[in-house]
Structures are given as C-alpha cells and as structure tokens.
Amino acid sequence: MQRRNLLLGTASVAAAGLSADRAMAQGGNPGDAFPSRPIRLVVPFAPGGAVDITGRVLAERLPSILGQTVTVDNRGGAGGNLGGDAVAKAEKDGHTLLLGTVTMFAANKFLYRRSMSYDPIRDFAPVSRVATGTVLLVVNSQKPWRTFQELIEYARQNPGKVTMGSSGTGTVSHLTISAVARAAGVDITHVPYRGGGPAITDLLANSIDMMFDVMPALMPHVREGRFRALAVGSADRVDYVPGLENVPGMRELLPSANIDMQSWYAVTAPSGVPAARIQRLHDAVLQVVRTPDYRAKLEPLGFKPVWDETPAAFGDYMREQEQLWQRIVAESGATLD
C-alpha cells in the first residue's frame, strides 16, 4: 500500500511537472494557459483591402490552433497610425495583435514626425511576417507605351507632362515613383488621391497616365486588359504571379539605382508581452502561413507567404527596413505632418 501511494505520489508530481511545462510553453508562467480568452487582431485599414483579406484568412484559421476565437477589428485612419496606436497601448498579455504593413512599421515614423504617437521598434514585439510582395507600374491600355523604356523616353522628352496617380502622399505608390523618376532622370507630375480607389478610377478614365500600386488593386484590371503592366517595383521579377512572368523588375530596368520596393505585412504584439507567448503566437501563425490554402489565397493577390523567419530575425529585418525607408522618405521630400 505504501509503495502504491509512493508511485501515485510520484506520478502526481510528474503530471504536475508536465502541466507546468505545458503552461510555460503556452503562457510563460506555470498554471497560466495562453491564450485564455478571444484574441483581437487589429487591421488598421478599411475592410475589403489586401491587408483586411489577409487578416481574415488568419482569423479564420488560428482558432483551431490556439483554441480561442480571433476577431478582426478594422481601425483605419492616418496611414494605419490609429490602429497602431491602439495596439501599442493595449494590455501586454498577447490577446491584442496588430496586422501592419511596411509603411506603418518602417516609413510612417519619418512621414509623421510630429504626430505619430508610438515608435514601431520600441513599442511593438515582432511576431511574424506573413506576406511579402511588391508594387506594379501600370498604364491605361489605350496609351501608346508598351514598355517601361518607351514611357521613360516620352517623359524625358516631355518634362512634367506625364501624370502619375498615387493613393496619397507618402504612400508606397508615391515613394516608389519618386525613387524611379529620380533614378531615371525624368520629371513626372505626381497627382495624390485619397486612397488607391479614386486613382484607379481616373486611370481607367484615362484622366491620368500611370500609377504604381499594390498588386491586389491592379491585377484584376491587368488580367481584363484595361491596364498594361510595364514594371514591378521589386529588384527582381515576380514570376509566381500569373500574367506577370515577362514584366521586368528594377534590377533589369535601372541596374545602378538599387531600387527594391517591397510591400510586406506582419503580425506584432505590444512590446512587453512575455517571450513564451510571442513564440506561441509565432508558431501558430506559421502553421497557417505554411498551408497550401493560405498560399492559394495570397499568390493571386501578388503576395508570397513568409515562413522561414524567427521573431528575432523579423525584428532585425524591421530595423533594416526602417533605415532603408528613412532614406527613401528623405529623398522624396514627403511629409504628412
């Protein structure tokens, strides 16, 4: 009887140890399972865009891994800064997350120098990048330019005559064309809009000549023949996107300019969330990102999943991107304060 009680006691201690180990893996403290309630995923842009679509794919699939519901909270405004501010000030327990963009994490700090309330490096804990892509240069199919070189040559011979629409001053579309125009030595007139939608409407109407924008917004018009794609903003081609296999990248077109405009989305948490919780969130996000279904959702939008990056490596990448975009913003002269 004593031996049986001793064995039971030993088993109880072992089970308690396993429970503690499991709790540590999930939350950081023994007995503190994580997540313990629904997770809020803040998408700092309006519903229906590429960021929102990506967020909803994550929100649909994470519950089966984490054991809690994940709700998308759209908080648009100020280039994503309103949503970013909400997450930066949230409880540091891992139950509030941000799905942000390259502009939020790397460029806005230099565009909103006086009005931005948080620092992306200081106030967010990196969880995982989830998608990377680039921007696309298109013209209305009725325009005579069939190649990037023809467009640039026309712009060179007609300074200021070519009009370029963008989704707004300081956006990736604006900063990309500014970098390209400087590298090519041409004067192009920038026409900023309040979002990509109105710019696309005017490009469809032939009211402007060209625009750079993220692929999800432009590819339907390219595939239906209304827009002609002349270049991508990344260094290399994006031959994983059907229909863009023969569209050149910046390394081919402007080899000495070192232009590589990447658009990426990432999940972060408020700074101060325990490392064990960050790791659990990272592992769960990667499980979703690695599924064929996730890739099937993103690639038609012009994005590729990112699944080979640790939270620490993503943090290093954020710092590198901040330095890059500081230079890009400074060279463009853009400001949003």
Buried (B, 14 or more C-beta within 10 A) or exposed (E): EEEEEEEEEEEEEEEEEEEEEEBBBBBBBEEBEBBEEEBBBBBBBBEEBBBBBBBBBBBBBBBEBBEBEBEBBBBBEBBBBBBBBBBBEBEBBBBBBBBBBBBBBBBBBBBBEEEBEBEBBEBBBBBBBBBBBBBBBBBBBEBEBEEBBBBBBBBEEEEEEBBBBBBBBBBBBBBBBBBBBBBBEBEBBBBBBEBBBEBBEBBBEEEBBBBBBBBBBBBEBBEEEBBBBBBBBBBEBBEEBEEBEEBBBBBBBBEEBEBBBBBBBBBBBBBEBBEBBBBBBBBBBBBBBEBEEBBEBBBBBBBBBBBEBEBEEBBEBBEEBBEBBBEBBEEBEBEBE
